[in-house]
Amino acid sequence: MAMEASEIERLIIKAIPDAKVSIEDLRGDGDHYAAQVVSSQFEGKTRIQQHQMVYQALQGKMGGELHALALQTSAEET
């Protein structure tokens, strides 16, 4: 079962309210996405900790409804 980009964005913003989220469907199949997430909550956190915050926001959907997510995170717009 595929996952809509809007649902990914909704889950991330629900968990990280100030996040600026950009989602791209890489193959047009609803299973392979790239996401860029910018949030002040990432300040002082390692890249791994930032990614963990996003994966936690997805509520266990990675590997199930969401097959692949190429993730870029930062505390500031780059």
PDB file of N, H, CA, C and O in Angstrom:
ATOM      1  N   MET A   1       0.840  -1.184   0.000  1.00  0.00           N
ATOM      2  CA  MET A   1       0.000   0.000   0.000  1.00  0.00           C
ATOM      3  C   MET A   1       0.883   1.245   0.000  1.00  0.00           C
ATOM      4  O   MET A   1       1.741   1.407   0.867  1.00  0.00           O
ATOM      5  N   ALA A   2       0.669   2.104  -0.958  1.00  0.00           N
ATOM      6  H   ALA A   2      -0.028   1.972  -1.662  1.00  0.00           H
ATOM      7  CA  ALA A   2       1.463   3.328  -1.099  1.00  0.00           C
ATOM      8  C   ALA A   2       1.003   4.392  -0.099  1.00  0.00           C
ATOM      9  O   ALA A   2      -0.087   4.318   0.468  1.00  0.00           O
ATOM     10  N   MET A   3       1.870   5.373   0.090  1.00  0.00           N
ATOM     11  H   MET A   3       2.755   5.433  -0.371  1.00  0.00           H
ATOM     12  CA  MET A   3       1.588   6.464   1.016  1.00  0.00           C
ATOM     13  C   MET A   3       1.646   7.776   0.253  1.00  0.00           C
ATOM     14  O   MET A   3       2.562   7.992  -0.541  1.00  0.00           O
ATOM     15  N   GLU A   4       0.684   8.648   0.483  1.00  0.00           N
ATOM     16  H   GLU A   4      -0.060   8.473   1.128  1.00  0.00           H
ATOM     17  CA  GLU A   4       0.639   9.944  -0.185  1.00  0.00           C
ATOM     18  C   GLU A   4       1.675  10.897   0.417  1.00  0.00           C
ATOM     19  O   GLU A   4       1.936  10.860   1.620  1.00  0.00           O
ATOM     20  N   ALA A   5       2.257  11.744  -0.422  1.00  0.00           N
ATOM     21  H   ALA A   5       2.045  11.775  -1.398  1.00  0.00           H
ATOM     22  CA  ALA A   5       3.220  12.747   0.043  1.00  0.00           C
ATOM     23  C   ALA A   5       2.587  13.662   1.083  1.00  0.00           C
ATOM     24  O   ALA A   5       3.250  14.057   2.042  1.00  0.00           O
ATOM     25  N   SER A   6       1.327  14.000   0.909  1.00  0.00           N
ATOM     26  H   SER A   6       0.788  13.680   0.130  1.00  0.00           H
ATOM     27  CA  SER A   6       0.644  14.878   1.856  1.00  0.00           C
ATOM     28  C   SER A   6       0.539  14.240   3.241  1.00  0.00           C
ATOM     29  O   SER A   6       0.583  14.944   4.250  1.00  0.00           O
ATOM     30  N   GLU A   7       0.403  12.922   3.298  1.00  0.00           N
ATOM     31  H   GLU A   7       0.368  12.350   2.479  1.00  0.00           H
ATOM     32  CA  GLU A   7       0.343  12.218   4.580  1.00  0.00           C
ATOM     33  C   GLU A   7       1.702  12.234   5.269  1.00  0.00           C
ATOM     34  O   GLU A   7       1.774  12.388   6.488  1.00  0.00           O
ATOM     35  N   ILE A   8       2.772  12.077   4.510  1.00  0.00           N
ATOM     36  H   ILE A   8       2.714  11.951   3.520  1.00  0.00           H
ATOM     37  CA  ILE A   8       4.122  12.160   5.073  1.00  0.00           C
ATOM     38  C   ILE A   8       4.325  13.547   5.672  1.00  0.00           C
ATOM     39  O   ILE A   8       4.784  13.683   6.806  1.00  0.00           O
ATOM     40  N   GLU A   9       3.982  14.565   4.908  1.00  0.00           N
ATOM     41  H   GLU A   9       3.609  14.455   3.986  1.00  0.00           H
ATOM     42  CA  GLU A   9       4.131  15.944   5.377  1.00  0.00           C
ATOM     43  C   GLU A   9       3.288  16.184   6.630  1.00  0.00           C
ATOM     44  O   GLU A   9       3.765  16.800   7.583  1.00  0.00           O
ATOM     45  N   ARG A  10       2.053  15.711   6.642  1.00  0.00           N
ATOM     46  H   ARG A  10       1.665  15.210   5.868  1.00  0.00           H
ATOM     47  CA  ARG A  10       1.166  15.904   7.783  1.00  0.00           C
ATOM     48  C   ARG A  10       1.748  15.278   9.051  1.00  0.00           C
ATOM     49  O   ARG A  10       1.735  15.902  10.112  1.00  0.00           O
ATOM     50  N   LEU A  11       2.254  14.059   8.947  1.00  0.00           N
ATOM     51  H   LEU A  11       2.265  13.552   8.085  1.00  0.00           H
ATOM     52  CA  LEU A  11       2.819  13.374  10.111  1.00  0.00           C
ATOM     53  C   LEU A  11       4.056  14.095  10.650  1.00  0.00           C
ATOM     54  O   LEU A  11       4.232  14.218  11.862  1.00  0.00           O
ATOM     55  N   ILE A  12       4.905  14.567   9.740  1.00  0.00           N
ATOM     56  H   ILE A  12       4.762  14.467   8.756  1.00  0.00           H
ATOM     57  CA  ILE A  12       6.111  15.271  10.170  1.00  0.00           C
ATOM     58  C   ILE A  12       5.745  16.571  10.872  1.00  0.00           C
ATOM     59  O   ILE A  12       6.291  16.876  11.933  1.00  0.00           O
ATOM     60  N   ILE A  13       4.832  17.337  10.295  1.00  0.00           N
ATOM     61  H   ILE A  13       4.388  17.089   9.433  1.00  0.00           H
ATOM     62  CA  ILE A  13       4.445  18.615  10.888  1.00  0.00           C
ATOM     63  C   ILE A  13       3.701  18.409  12.209  1.00  0.00           C
ATOM     64  O   ILE A  13       3.813  19.233  13.117  1.00  0.00           O
ATOM     65  N   LYS A  14       2.957  17.337  12.318  1.00  0.00           N
ATOM     66  H   LYS A  14       2.866  16.668  11.580  1.00  0.00           H
ATOM     67  CA  LYS A  14       2.270  17.040  13.579  1.00  0.00           C
ATOM     68  C   LYS A  14       3.287  16.842  14.706  1.00  0.00           C
ATOM     69  O   LYS A  14       3.072  17.309  15.825  1.00  0.00           O
ATOM     70  N   ALA A  15       4.386  16.156  14.416  1.00  0.00           N
ATOM     71  H   ALA A  15       4.561  15.777  13.508  1.00  0.00           H
ATOM     72  CA  ALA A  15       5.409  15.876  15.429  1.00  0.00           C
ATOM     73  C   ALA A  15       6.413  17.015  15.588  1.00  0.00           C
ATOM     74  O   ALA A  15       6.953  17.227  16.673  1.00  0.00           O
ATOM     75  N   ILE A  16       6.659  17.746  14.499  1.00  0.00           N
ATOM     76  H   ILE A  16       6.220  17.573  13.617  1.00  0.00           H
ATOM     77  CA  ILE A  16       7.638  18.837  14.507  1.00  0.00           C
ATOM     78  C   ILE A  16       6.927  20.067  13.925  1.00  0.00           C
ATOM     79  O   ILE A  16       7.091  20.381  12.746  1.00  0.00           O
ATOM     80  N   PRO A  17       6.142  20.757  14.753  1.00  0.00           N
ATOM     81  CA  PRO A  17       5.235  21.802  14.253  1.00  0.00           C
ATOM     82  C   PRO A  17       5.873  22.925  13.440  1.00  0.00           C
ATOM     83  O   PRO A  17       5.223  23.472  12.548  1.00  0.00           O
ATOM     84  N   ASP A  18       7.127  23.286  13.722  1.00  0.00           N
ATOM     85  H   ASP A  18       7.654  22.842  14.446  1.00  0.00           H
ATOM     86  CA  ASP A  18       7.725  24.398  12.967  1.00  0.00           C
ATOM     87  C   ASP A  18       8.447  23.929  11.702  1.00  0.00           C
ATOM     88  O   ASP A  18       9.097  24.726  11.026  1.00  0.00           O
ATOM     89  N   ALA A  19       8.335  22.649  11.385  1.00  0.00           N
ATOM     90  H   ALA A  19       7.807  22.001  11.934  1.00  0.00           H
ATOM     91  CA  ALA A  19       9.064  22.090  10.243  1.00  0.00           C
ATOM     92  C   ALA A  19       8.582  22.673   8.920  1.00  0.00           C
ATOM     93  O   ALA A  19       7.386  22.855   8.690  1.00  0.00           O
ATOM     94  N   LYS A  20       9.549  22.955   8.069  1.00  0.00           N
ATOM     95  H   LYS A  20      10.520  22.808   8.257  1.00  0.00           H
ATOM     96  CA  LYS A  20       9.275  23.275   6.670  1.00  0.00           C
ATOM     97  C   LYS A  20       9.609  21.999   5.916  1.00  0.00           C
ATOM     98  O   LYS A  20      10.752  21.542   5.946  1.00  0.00           O
ATOM     99  N   VAL A  21       8.630  21.421   5.242  1.00  0.00           N
ATOM    100  H   VAL A  21       7.701  21.792   5.217  1.00  0.00           H
ATOM    101  CA  VAL A  21       8.772  20.101   4.636  1.00  0.00           C
ATOM    102  C   VAL A  21       8.566  20.197   3.133  1.00  0.00           C
ATOM    103  O   VAL A  21       7.608  20.809   2.659  1.00  0.00           O
ATOM    104  N   SER A  22       9.474  19.585   2.396  1.00  0.00           N
ATOM    105  H   SER A  22      10.252  19.088   2.780  1.00  0.00           H
ATOM    106  CA  SER A  22       9.359  19.474   0.947  1.00  0.00           C
ATOM    107  C   SER A  22       9.474  17.992   0.599  1.00  0.00           C
ATOM    108  O   SER A  22      10.459  17.345   0.955  1.00  0.00           O
ATOM    109  N   ILE A  23       8.473  17.455  -0.093  1.00  0.00           N
ATOM    110  H   ILE A  23       7.673  17.980  -0.382  1.00  0.00           H
ATOM    111  CA  ILE A  23       8.435  16.036  -0.431  1.00  0.00           C
ATOM    112  C   ILE A  23       8.429  15.894  -1.953  1.00  0.00           C
ATOM    113  O   ILE A  23       7.719  16.617  -2.652  1.00  0.00           O
ATOM    114  N   GLU A  24       9.222  14.961  -2.451  1.00  0.00           N
ATOM    115  H   GLU A  24       9.799  14.373  -1.883  1.00  0.00           H
ATOM    116  CA  GLU A  24       9.248  14.654  -3.888  1.00  0.00           C
ATOM    117  C   GLU A  24       9.071  13.156  -4.072  1.00  0.00           C
ATOM    118  O   GLU A  24       9.788  12.361  -3.464  1.00  0.00           O
ATOM    119  N   ASP A  25       8.113  12.769  -4.914  1.00  0.00           N
ATOM    120  H   ASP A  25       7.531  13.414  -5.409  1.00  0.00           H
ATOM    121  CA  ASP A  25       7.904  11.356  -5.253  1.00  0.00           C
ATOM    122  C   ASP A  25       8.908  11.009  -6.349  1.00  0.00           C
ATOM    123  O   ASP A  25       8.776  11.458  -7.488  1.00  0.00           O
ATOM    124  N   LEU A  26       9.906  10.210  -5.996  1.00  0.00           N
ATOM    125  H   LEU A  26      10.013   9.845  -5.071  1.00  0.00           H
ATOM    126  CA  LEU A  26      11.032   9.966  -6.903  1.00  0.00           C
ATOM    127  C   LEU A  26      10.675   9.105  -8.110  1.00  0.00           C
ATOM    128  O   LEU A  26      11.260   9.278  -9.179  1.00  0.00           O
ATOM    129  N   ARG A  27       9.734   8.188  -7.960  1.00  0.00           N
ATOM    130  H   ARG A  27       9.259   8.048  -7.091  1.00  0.00           H
ATOM    131  CA  ARG A  27       9.398   7.280  -9.060  1.00  0.00           C
ATOM    132  C   ARG A  27       7.950   7.393  -9.522  1.00  0.00           C
ATOM    133  O   ARG A  27       7.557   6.757 -10.500  1.00  0.00           O
ATOM    134  N   GLY A  28       7.166   8.191  -8.829  1.00  0.00           N
ATOM    135  H   GLY A  28       7.485   8.707  -8.035  1.00  0.00           H
ATOM    136  CA  GLY A  28       5.761   8.311  -9.179  1.00  0.00           C
ATOM    137  C   GLY A  28       4.935   7.128  -8.715  1.00  0.00           C
ATOM    138  O   GLY A  28       3.807   6.940  -9.170  1.00  0.00           O
ATOM    139  N   ASP A  29       5.490   6.323  -7.805  1.00  0.00           N
ATOM    140  H   ASP A  29       6.407   6.476  -7.435  1.00  0.00           H
ATOM    141  CA  ASP A  29       4.794   5.107  -7.363  1.00  0.00           C
ATOM    142  C   ASP A  29       4.256   5.195  -5.934  1.00  0.00           C
ATOM    143  O   ASP A  29       3.621   4.255  -5.456  1.00  0.00           O
ATOM    144  N   GLY A  30       4.505   6.320  -5.246  1.00  0.00           N
ATOM    145  H   GLY A  30       5.020   7.083  -5.635  1.00  0.00           H
ATOM    146  CA  GLY A  30       4.024   6.466  -3.887  1.00  0.00           C
ATOM    147  C   GLY A  30       4.795   5.651  -2.863  1.00  0.00           C
ATOM    148  O   GLY A  30       4.380   5.555  -1.708  1.00  0.00           O
ATOM    149  N   ASP A  31       5.901   5.070  -3.270  1.00  0.00           N
ATOM    150  H   ASP A  31       6.238   5.148  -4.208  1.00  0.00           H
ATOM    151  CA  ASP A  31       6.717   4.246  -2.369  1.00  0.00           C
ATOM    152  C   ASP A  31       8.119   4.796  -2.156  1.00  0.00           C
ATOM    153  O   ASP A  31       8.763   4.466  -1.160  1.00  0.00           O
ATOM    154  N   HIS A  32       8.600   5.625  -3.068  1.00  0.00           N
ATOM    155  H   HIS A  32       8.077   5.893  -3.877  1.00  0.00           H
ATOM    156  CA  HIS A  32       9.974   6.122  -3.022  1.00  0.00           C
ATOM    157  C   HIS A  32       9.957   7.649  -3.041  1.00  0.00           C
ATOM    158  O   HIS A  32       9.652   8.268  -4.060  1.00  0.00           O
ATOM    159  N   TYR A  33      10.290   8.240  -1.900  1.00  0.00           N
ATOM    160  H   TYR A  33      10.538   7.737  -1.072  1.00  0.00           H
ATOM    161  CA  TYR A  33      10.237   9.686  -1.758  1.00  0.00           C
ATOM    162  C   TYR A  33      11.583  10.258  -1.344  1.00  0.00           C
ATOM    163  O   TYR A  33      12.437   9.562  -0.795  1.00  0.00           O
ATOM    164  N   ALA A  34      11.744  11.536  -1.620  1.00  0.00           N
ATOM    165  H   ALA A  34      11.050  12.101  -2.065  1.00  0.00           H
ATOM    166  CA  ALA A  34      12.834  12.326  -1.052  1.00  0.00           C
ATOM    167  C   ALA A  34      12.154  13.413  -0.231  1.00  0.00           C
ATOM    168  O   ALA A  34      11.160  13.996  -0.662  1.00  0.00           O
ATOM    169  N   ALA A  35      12.691  13.682   0.946  1.00  0.00           N
ATOM    170  H   ALA A  35      13.499  13.208   1.297  1.00  0.00           H
ATOM    171  CA  ALA A  35      12.120  14.714   1.802  1.00  0.00           C
ATOM    172  C   ALA A  35      13.216  15.619   2.321  1.00  0.00           C
ATOM    173  O   ALA A  35      14.291  15.160   2.705  1.00  0.00           O
ATOM    174  N   GLN A  36      12.933  16.900   2.327  1.00  0.00           N
ATOM    175  H   GLN A  36      12.059  17.273   2.014  1.00  0.00           H
ATOM    176  CA  GLN A  36      13.803  17.880   2.954  1.00  0.00           C
ATOM    177  C   GLN A  36      13.006  18.481   4.102  1.00  0.00           C
ATOM    178  O   GLN A  36      11.908  19.003   3.911  1.00  0.00           O
ATOM    179  N   VAL A  37      13.581  18.398   5.302  1.00  0.00           N
ATOM    180  H   VAL A  37      14.474  17.975   5.457  1.00  0.00           H
ATOM    181  CA  VAL A  37      12.901  18.897   6.498  1.00  0.00           C
ATOM    182  C   VAL A  37      13.824  19.886   7.203  1.00  0.00           C
ATOM    183  O   VAL A  37      14.964  19.561   7.537  1.00  0.00           O
ATOM    184  N   VAL A  38      13.318  21.092   7.422  1.00  0.00           N
ATOM    185  H   VAL A  38      12.392  21.355   7.150  1.00  0.00           H
ATOM    186  CA  VAL A  38      14.064  22.138   8.110  1.00  0.00           C
ATOM    187  C   VAL A  38      13.277  22.508   9.363  1.00  0.00           C
ATOM    188  O   VAL A  38      12.085  22.809   9.289  1.00  0.00           O
ATOM    189  N   SER A  39      13.955  22.486  10.522  1.00  0.00           N
ATOM    190  H   SER A  39      14.923  22.242  10.582  1.00  0.00           H
ATOM    191  CA  SER A  39      13.278  22.819  11.770  1.00  0.00           C
ATOM    192  C   SER A  39      14.275  23.363  12.780  1.00  0.00           C
ATOM    193  O   SER A  39      15.413  22.901  12.859  1.00  0.00           O
ATOM    194  N   SER A  40      13.834  24.352  13.554  1.00  0.00           N
ATOM    195  H   SER A  40      12.909  24.728  13.490  1.00  0.00           H
ATOM    196  CA  SER A  40      14.674  24.868  14.633  1.00  0.00           C
ATOM    197  C   SER A  40      14.883  23.809  15.713  1.00  0.00           C
ATOM    198  O   SER A  40      15.840  23.898  16.483  1.00  0.00           O
ATOM    199  N   GLN A  41      14.008  22.814  15.782  1.00  0.00           N
ATOM    200  H   GLN A  41      13.231  22.742  15.156  1.00  0.00           H
ATOM    201  CA  GLN A  41      14.149  21.738  16.765  1.00  0.00           C
ATOM    202  C   GLN A  41      15.371  20.858  16.484  1.00  0.00           C
ATOM    203  O   GLN A  41      15.786  20.082  17.345  1.00  0.00           O
ATOM    204  N   PHE A  42      15.940  20.976  15.296  1.00  0.00           N
ATOM    205  H   PHE A  42      15.603  21.606  14.597  1.00  0.00           H
ATOM    206  CA  PHE A  42      17.130  20.201  14.958  1.00  0.00           C
ATOM    207  C   PHE A  42      18.410  20.868  15.467  1.00  0.00           C
ATOM    208  O   PHE A  42      19.481  20.261  15.449  1.00  0.00           O
ATOM    209  N   GLU A  43      18.297  22.105  15.916  1.00  0.00           N
ATOM    210  H   GLU A  43      17.428  22.599  15.931  1.00  0.00           H
ATOM    211  CA  GLU A  43      19.459  22.858  16.392  1.00  0.00           C
ATOM    212  C   GLU A  43      20.191  22.082  17.483  1.00  0.00           C
ATOM    213  O   GLU A  43      19.583  21.653  18.464  1.00  0.00           O
ATOM    214  N   GLY A  44      21.505  21.904  17.308  1.00  0.00           N
ATOM    215  H   GLY A  44      21.999  22.253  16.511  1.00  0.00           H
ATOM    216  CA  GLY A  44      22.336  21.220  18.294  1.00  0.00           C
ATOM    217  C   GLY A  44      22.264  19.703  18.248  1.00  0.00           C
ATOM    218  O   GLY A  44      22.922  19.022  19.035  1.00  0.00           O
ATOM    219  N   LYS A  45      21.470  19.173  17.333  1.00  0.00           N
ATOM    220  H   LYS A  45      20.936  19.726  16.694  1.00  0.00           H
ATOM    221  CA  LYS A  45      21.339  17.721  17.207  1.00  0.00           C
ATOM    222  C   LYS A  45      22.198  17.221  16.043  1.00  0.00           C
ATOM    223  O   LYS A  45      22.396  17.932  15.057  1.00  0.00           O
ATOM    224  N   THR A  46      22.702  15.998  16.167  1.00  0.00           N
ATOM    225  H   THR A  46      22.541  15.421  16.968  1.00  0.00           H
ATOM    226  CA  THR A  46      23.454  15.397  15.067  1.00  0.00           C
ATOM    227  C   THR A  46      22.495  15.056  13.930  1.00  0.00           C
ATOM    228  O   THR A  46      21.279  15.015  14.120  1.00  0.00           O
ATOM    229  N   ARG A  47      23.045  14.819  12.772  1.00  0.00           N
ATOM    230  H   ARG A  47      24.033  14.853  12.618  1.00  0.00           H
ATOM    231  CA  ARG A  47      22.221  14.437  11.622  1.00  0.00           C
ATOM    232  C   ARG A  47      21.432  13.151  11.941  1.00  0.00           C
ATOM    233  O   ARG A  47      20.269  13.022  11.561  1.00  0.00           O
ATOM    234  N   ILE A  48      22.062  12.225  12.626  1.00  0.00           N
ATOM    235  H   ILE A  48      23.007  12.329  12.936  1.00  0.00           H
ATOM    236  CA  ILE A  48      21.377  10.973  12.999  1.00  0.00           C
ATOM    237  C   ILE A  48      20.196  11.267  13.917  1.00  0.00           C
ATOM    238  O   ILE A  48      19.116  10.707  13.731  1.00  0.00           O
ATOM    239  N   GLN A  49      20.388  12.132  14.898  1.00  0.00           N
ATOM    240  H   GLN A  49      21.265  12.587  15.049  1.00  0.00           H
ATOM    241  CA  GLN A  49      19.291  12.489  15.803  1.00  0.00           C
ATOM    242  C   GLN A  49      18.158  13.193  15.056  1.00  0.00           C
ATOM    243  O   GLN A  49      16.983  12.968  15.349  1.00  0.00           O
ATOM    244  N   GLN A  50      18.508  14.038  14.099  1.00  0.00           N
ATOM    245  H   GLN A  50      19.462  14.221  13.861  1.00  0.00           H
ATOM    246  CA  GLN A  50      17.505  14.720  13.289  1.00  0.00           C
ATOM    247  C   GLN A  50      16.685  13.705  12.500  1.00  0.00           C
ATOM    248  O   GLN A  50      15.457  13.784  12.465  1.00  0.00           O
ATOM    249  N   HIS A  51      17.365  12.755  11.868  1.00  0.00           N
ATOM    250  H   HIS A  51      18.363  12.691  11.896  1.00  0.00           H
ATOM    251  CA  HIS A  51      16.678  11.730  11.077  1.00  0.00           C
ATOM    252  C   HIS A  51      15.808  10.870  11.976  1.00  0.00           C
ATOM    253  O   HIS A  51      14.700  10.498  11.591  1.00  0.00           O
ATOM    254  N   GLN A  52      16.293  10.549  13.164  1.00  0.00           N
ATOM    255  H   GLN A  52      17.194  10.851  13.477  1.00  0.00           H
ATOM    256  CA  GLN A  52      15.504   9.751  14.097  1.00  0.00           C
ATOM    257  C   GLN A  52      14.211  10.474  14.468  1.00  0.00           C
ATOM    258  O   GLN A  52      13.164   9.842  14.606  1.00  0.00           O
ATOM    259  N   MET A  53      14.282  11.787  14.628  1.00  0.00           N
ATOM    260  H   MET A  53      15.133  12.300  14.516  1.00  0.00           H
ATOM    261  CA  MET A  53      13.075  12.564  14.933  1.00  0.00           C
ATOM    262  C   MET A  53      12.046  12.449  13.801  1.00  0.00           C
ATOM    263  O   MET A  53      10.848  12.317  14.053  1.00  0.00           O
ATOM    264  N   VAL A  54      12.522  12.502  12.564  1.00  0.00           N
ATOM    265  H   VAL A  54      13.495  12.609  12.360  1.00  0.00           H
ATOM    266  CA  VAL A  54      11.616  12.393  11.421  1.00  0.00           C
ATOM    267  C   VAL A  54      11.042  10.980  11.335  1.00  0.00           C
ATOM    268  O   VAL A  54       9.839  10.812  11.136  1.00  0.00           O
ATOM    269  N   TYR A  55      11.888   9.972  11.482  1.00  0.00           N
ATOM    270  H   TYR A  55      12.865  10.108  11.644  1.00  0.00           H
ATOM    271  CA  TYR A  55      11.392   8.592  11.420  1.00  0.00           C
ATOM    272  C   TYR A  55      10.384   8.318  12.528  1.00  0.00           C
ATOM    273  O   TYR A  55       9.401   7.611  12.310  1.00  0.00           O
ATOM    274  N   GLN A  56      10.619   8.871  13.711  1.00  0.00           N
ATOM    275  H   GLN A  56      11.418   9.445  13.889  1.00  0.00           H
ATOM    276  CA  GLN A  56       9.676   8.714  14.816  1.00  0.00           C
ATOM    277  C   GLN A  56       8.341   9.385  14.464  1.00  0.00           C
ATOM    278  O   GLN A  56       7.274   8.873  14.804  1.00  0.00           O
ATOM    279  N   ALA A  57       8.411  10.515  13.792  1.00  0.00           N
ATOM    280  H   ALA A  57       9.277  10.931  13.516  1.00  0.00           H
ATOM    281  CA  ALA A  57       7.200  11.225  13.378  1.00  0.00           C
ATOM    282  C   ALA A  57       6.357  10.387  12.421  1.00  0.00           C
ATOM    283  O   ALA A  57       5.135  10.533  12.374  1.00  0.00           O
ATOM    284  N   LEU A  58       7.005   9.516  11.663  1.00  0.00           N
ATOM    285  H   LEU A  58       7.998   9.398  11.701  1.00  0.00           H
ATOM    286  CA  LEU A  58       6.290   8.691  10.680  1.00  0.00           C
ATOM    287  C   LEU A  58       5.584   7.495  11.312  1.00  0.00           C
ATOM    288  O   LEU A  58       4.951   6.708  10.609  1.00  0.00           O
ATOM    289  N   GLN A  59       5.686   7.355  12.612  1.00  0.00           N
ATOM    290  H   GLN A  59       6.201   7.995  13.184  1.00  0.00           H
ATOM    291  CA  GLN A  59       4.899   6.398  13.386  1.00  0.00           C
ATOM    292  C   GLN A  59       4.976   4.969  12.869  1.00  0.00           C
ATOM    293  O   GLN A  59       3.957   4.290  12.745  1.00  0.00           O
ATOM    294  N   GLY A  60       6.180   4.522  12.572  1.00  0.00           N
ATOM    295  H   GLY A  60       7.008   5.074  12.673  1.00  0.00           H
ATOM    296  CA  GLY A  60       6.369   3.126  12.175  1.00  0.00           C
ATOM    297  C   GLY A  60       5.961   2.792  10.749  1.00  0.00           C
ATOM    298  O   GLY A  60       5.921   1.616  10.387  1.00  0.00           O
ATOM    299  N   LYS A  61       5.662   3.781   9.939  1.00  0.00           N
ATOM    300  H   LYS A  61       5.695   4.736  10.232  1.00  0.00           H
ATOM    301  CA  LYS A  61       5.229   3.512   8.565  1.00  0.00           C
ATOM    302  C   LYS A  61       6.392   3.206   7.617  1.00  0.00           C
ATOM    303  O   LYS A  61       6.184   2.662   6.532  1.00  0.00           O
ATOM    304  N   MET A  62       7.635   3.560   8.034  1.00  0.00           N
ATOM    305  H   MET A  62       7.804   4.001   8.915  1.00  0.00           H
ATOM    306  CA  MET A  62       8.812   3.227   7.214  1.00  0.00           C
ATOM    307  C   MET A  62       8.927   1.709   7.123  1.00  0.00           C
ATOM    308  O   MET A  62       8.800   1.002   8.123  1.00  0.00           O
ATOM    309  N   GLY A  63       9.168   1.224   5.917  1.00  0.00           N
ATOM    310  H   GLY A  63       9.271   1.798   5.105  1.00  0.00           H
ATOM    311  CA  GLY A  63       9.312  -0.211   5.708  1.00  0.00           C
ATOM    312  C   GLY A  63       7.984  -0.905   5.484  1.00  0.00           C
ATOM    313  O   GLY A  63       7.951  -2.075   5.103  1.00  0.00           O
ATOM    314  N   GLY A  64       6.894  -0.201   5.716  1.00  0.00           N
ATOM    315  H   GLY A  64       6.920   0.750   6.026  1.00  0.00           H
ATOM    316  CA  GLY A  64       5.563  -0.751   5.476  1.00  0.00           C
ATOM    317  C   GLY A  64       4.905   0.021   4.352  1.00  0.00           C
ATOM    318  O   GLY A  64       5.137  -0.244   3.173  1.00  0.00           O
ATOM    319  N   GLU A  65       4.074   0.989   4.740  1.00  0.00           N
ATOM    320  H   GLU A  65       3.885   1.204   5.698  1.00  0.00           H
ATOM    321  CA  GLU A  65       3.402   1.831   3.746  1.00  0.00           C
ATOM    322  C   GLU A  65       4.394   2.677   2.961  1.00  0.00           C
ATOM    323  O   GLU A  65       4.170   2.996   1.794  1.00  0.00           O
ATOM    324  N   LEU A  66       5.489   3.033   3.617  1.00  0.00           N
ATOM    325  H   LEU A  66       5.670   2.774   4.566  1.00  0.00           H
ATOM    326  CA  LEU A  66       6.516   3.877   2.996  1.00  0.00           C
ATOM    327  C   LEU A  66       7.776   3.045   2.824  1.00  0.00           C
ATOM    328  O   LEU A  66       8.437   2.700   3.804  1.00  0.00           O
ATOM    329  N   HIS A  67       8.106   2.725   1.587  1.00  0.00           N
ATOM    330  H   HIS A  67       7.569   3.006   0.791  1.00  0.00           H
ATOM    331  CA  HIS A  67       9.221   1.821   1.311  1.00  0.00           C
ATOM    332  C   HIS A  67      10.580   2.508   1.428  1.00  0.00           C
ATOM    333  O   HIS A  67      11.498   1.952   2.032  1.00  0.00           O
ATOM    334  N   ALA A  68      10.723   3.705   0.864  1.00  0.00           N
ATOM    335  H   ALA A  68       9.978   4.157   0.374  1.00  0.00           H
ATOM    336  CA  ALA A  68      12.028   4.366   0.851  1.00  0.00           C
ATOM    337  C   ALA A  68      11.857   5.870   0.991  1.00  0.00           C
ATOM    338  O   ALA A  68      10.977   6.473   0.377  1.00  0.00           O
ATOM    339  N   LEU A  69      12.722   6.466   1.819  1.00  0.00           N
ATOM    340  H   LEU A  69      13.437   5.976   2.318  1.00  0.00           H
ATOM    341  CA  LEU A  69      12.703   7.906   2.029  1.00  0.00           C
ATOM    342  C   LEU A  69      14.135   8.420   2.079  1.00  0.00           C
ATOM    343  O   LEU A  69      14.867   8.156   3.033  1.00  0.00           O
ATOM    344  N   ALA A  70      14.527   9.160   1.039  1.00  0.00           N
ATOM    345  H   ALA A  70      13.932   9.374   0.264  1.00  0.00           H
ATOM    346  CA  ALA A  70      15.836   9.832   1.036  1.00  0.00           C
ATOM    347  C   ALA A  70      15.633  11.118   1.816  1.00  0.00           C
ATOM    348  O   ALA A  70      14.854  11.979   1.406  1.00  0.00           O
ATOM    349  N   LEU A  71      16.322  11.252   2.925  1.00  0.00           N
ATOM    350  H   LEU A  71      16.955  10.553   3.258  1.00  0.00           H
ATOM    351  CA  LEU A  71      16.035  12.312   3.872  1.00  0.00           C
ATOM    352  C   LEU A  71      17.187  13.301   3.990  1.00  0.00           C
ATOM    353  O   LEU A  71      18.342  12.907   4.149  1.00  0.00           O
ATOM    354  N   GLN A  72      16.861  14.595   3.910  1.00  0.00           N
ATOM    355  H   GLN A  72      15.922  14.915   3.781  1.00  0.00           H
ATOM    356  CA  GLN A  72      17.810  15.675   4.187  1.00  0.00           C
ATOM    357  C   GLN A  72      17.193  16.519   5.278  1.00  0.00           C
ATOM    358  O   GLN A  72      16.049  16.957   5.163  1.00  0.00           O
ATOM    359  N   THR A  73      17.951  16.750   6.342  1.00  0.00           N
ATOM    360  H   THR A  73      18.881  16.395   6.436  1.00  0.00           H
ATOM    361  CA  THR A  73      17.448  17.572   7.445  1.00  0.00           C
ATOM    362  C   THR A  73      18.448  18.668   7.767  1.00  0.00           C
ATOM    363  O   THR A  73      19.649  18.519   7.542  1.00  0.00           O
ATOM    364  N   SER A  74      17.938  19.768   8.297  1.00  0.00           N
ATOM    365  H   SER A  74      16.963  19.890   8.480  1.00  0.00           H
ATOM    366  CA  SER A  74      18.815  20.841   8.752  1.00  0.00           C
ATOM    367  C   SER A  74      18.034  21.752   9.694  1.00  0.00           C
ATOM    368  O   SER A  74      16.803  21.767   9.710  1.00  0.00           O
ATOM    369  N   ALA A  75      18.799  22.508  10.475  1.00  0.00           N
ATOM    370  H   ALA A  75      19.799  22.496  10.461  1.00  0.00           H
ATOM    371  CA  ALA A  75      18.210  23.462  11.398  1.00  0.00           C
ATOM    372  C   ALA A  75      17.939  24.793  10.701  1.00  0.00           C
ATOM    373  O   ALA A  75      17.172  25.612  11.207  1.00  0.00           O
ATOM    374  N   GLU A  76      18.560  25.010   9.552  1.00  0.00           N
ATOM    375  H   GLU A  76      19.183  24.344   9.141  1.00  0.00           H
ATOM    376  CA  GLU A  76      18.396  26.250   8.802  1.00  0.00           C
ATOM    377  C   GLU A  76      18.176  25.938   7.342  1.00  0.00           C
ATOM    378  O   GLU A  76      18.560  24.869   6.866  1.00  0.00           O
ATOM    379  N   GLU A  77      17.564  26.858   6.629  1.00  0.00           N
ATOM    380  H   GLU A  77      17.252  27.726   7.016  1.00  0.00           H
ATOM    381  CA  GLU A  77      17.406  26.734   5.185  1.00  0.00           C
ATOM    382  C   GLU A  77      18.798  26.702   4.564  1.00  0.00           C
ATOM    383  O   GLU A  77      19.659  27.510   4.913  1.00  0.00           O
ATOM    384  N   THR A  78      19.014  25.759   3.636  1.00  0.00           N
ATOM    385  H   THR A  78      18.315  25.103   3.353  1.00  0.00           H
ATOM    386  CA  THR A  78      20.316  25.683   2.952  1.00  0.00           C
ATOM    387  C   THR A  78      20.180  25.928   1.486  1.00  0.00           C
ATOM    388  O   THR A  78      21.175  25.901   0.761  1.00  0.00           O
TER     389      THR A  78
END
